[in-house]
Amino acid sequence: MADTRAPSARPISPHLSIFRPILTMMMSIVHRITGAALYFGTLLLLWWLIAAASGPNAFAQVQWFMGTFIGRLVLFGYTWALVHHMLGGIRHLIWDVGYGFGASEREWLARMGLIGSIGITFVLWTVGYMVMGGAR
């Protein structure tokens, strides 16, 4: 039987205090966080749909909340999380077909995912405001 009192000479499992944070690592973490945020953000969509089916008063309350600064900030964050998670999924699809494994390619994909998610979110909100006739 092994002596359990003696310190183990086995290597410890790698963790964040050992590795230097790099962009691809951070984008992987953010991809997971945005996935969880989308789960909770979908509850907002469910609230909106239930309010629409419940009648004009319930729908007006949801619309009022979504029109406040906090509501728009939440919707903006939800939009960014959706776009960022989608682009992260495309990056993983590229990896699944066997491309983009080089160090410079991984870095480029991570940068484009971050820049693209911010850019696409701003474009979507700008177009949305233009279609609605400006901020209300």
Sequence and secondary structure as in RCSB ss.txt:
>XXXX:A:sequence
MADTRAPSARPISPHLSIFRPILTMMMSIVHRITGAALYFGTLLLLWWLIAAASGPNAFAQVQWFMGTFIGRLVL
FGYTWALVHHMLGGIRHLIWDVGYGFGASEREWLARMGLIGSIGITFVLWTVGYMVMGGAR
>XXXX:A:secstr
   SSS   S     TTTS   HHHHHHHHHHHHHHHHHHHHHHHHHHHHHHHH HHHHHHHHHHHHSHHHHHHH
HHHHHHHHHHHHHHHHHHHHHTT   SHHHHHHHHHHHHHHHHHHHHHHHHHHHHHHTS  
